[in-house]
Amino acid sequence: MSTHFHPLRLTVIGTGYLGATHAACMAELGHEVLGVDVEPDKISALQAGRLPFYEPGLAELISKHVASGRLRFTTSYQEAAEFGEVHFSCVGTPQKKGESGADLRYVDAVIDSLAPHLTRPTVVVGKSTVPVGTAERLAERLTALAPVGAQAQLAWNPEFLREGFAVDDTLRPDRLVLGLQQEGSAAEVLLRQVYAPLLDADIPLVITDFSTAELVKTAANAFLATKISFINAMAEVCEATGADVTLLSKCLSYDTRIGGRFLNAGVGFGGGCLPKDIRAFMARADELGVDQALAFLREVDSINMRRRDRMVELAREHCDGSLLGRRIAVWGAAFKPDSDDIRDSPALTIAARLQLLGAEVTVYDPKAMDNARKMYPGLSYADDPLQAARGAHLILHLTEWQEFRDLDPAAVRKVVARPQLIDGRNVLDRDDWRAAGWTCRALGRP
Ligand code: UGA
């Protein structure tokens, strides 16, 4: 670690996915961290090292630093203001109910609750994904509400962590982006101290204005969503022509200008970020009068949604045209592997639709069962993949957990009514499954 490293006192406001990860990782870097949340239950669980969601390595890191004394939690904004030299705002920006735009009430509430307690110079750092223009508005609000006035500075430092890799993405990010009102300001000096260990490790730092920092995040997610929908659009063309989208994607990936990541065709993207972020981005572009610039994102969204329709259609074809009374096993419920997050999960929306069309659907997921049961109590659930498959006419592989790749196709064959498999993620070894007597289909492959 750098000889220049000075531990700072940081607060992290909002202890959801982003905040819990950021708090634990800042303690791991050597800082003293106070996590702040308005929900006392959350705080006492975290203090006891319990996480309300699954993220590899995170519970251990929180326990480690609760024990080391570098990480504590509180519900008091006053305590936070007294403690922190830098305050990170990590609250959520969900999609507004019935609208495309982002709901900023939590982001606003952080400033409204914290600012009146700020009596000495400090920096408030926004990390949430927000519509461009939000930081400027919040900076004005912060100055107006803080007793210390303009010496309470705002900075914007978007977060790019992925669920399933949250700890690693925070400790070893591809880049740090810092949106500032003024280069060389106190905010920049303090944030360079916060991230000193990462800067020493040569993680690139880009200093920008507020708008650029906000846009980097939305643009990154829009690009990733576009890349996924691009390959899924190619999958549609492949299906019409007999071509194989996995080979197409492999060939494209050797072109270093294109690259192979986020080029896996399948049932498409879900989760709490990509779908809501592209919609909020379009809504903001509308407000800014540049809706045409992002019109393509509407297409990205509908290509993505069509994948779910296509999966339902394929399932129906494999059930001789009618889903009524057909037993279907769905492997996977989380929106992606190594996560228990089911927000906008393609797997569960497909499962629920099949059930509505009369199928008897049994779902299994290694981690997301509790969340799935709560949200979709009408579906059946099994304790393991084989139990889910028992008596099934068809198996749909919809979230690519390693556990499913490790299954023995011959053993699964013994329990099903019909050996039919549709791989919605294009990762199972078809040759193995076919060799064991299975009929295998996938999206975008002959
Ligand atoms: C995404 C971004 O990848 C992060 O950089 C960002 O910080 C985060 O949103 C956020 O805004 O907070 P995440 O939602 O965790 O992260 O999930 P991704 O790994 O991006 O996957 C999104 C979806 O795309 C998943 O449903 C996944 O199955 C799907 N996907 C991904 C594909 O269908 N094909 C691919 O090739 C890659």
Boltz pocket constraint, residues with backbone or C-beta under 6 A from the ligand:
constraints:
  - pocket:
      binder: B
      contacts: [[A, 129], [A, 159], [A, 160], [A, 161], [A, 162], [A, 163], [A, 164], [A, 221], [A, 224], [A, 228], [A, 260], [A, 261], [A, 262], [A, 263], [A, 264], [A, 265], [A, 266], [A, 267], [A, 268], [A, 269], [A, 270], [A, 271], [A, 272], [A, 273], [A, 274], [A, 277], [A, 335], [A, 336], [A, 337]]
      max_distance: 6.0
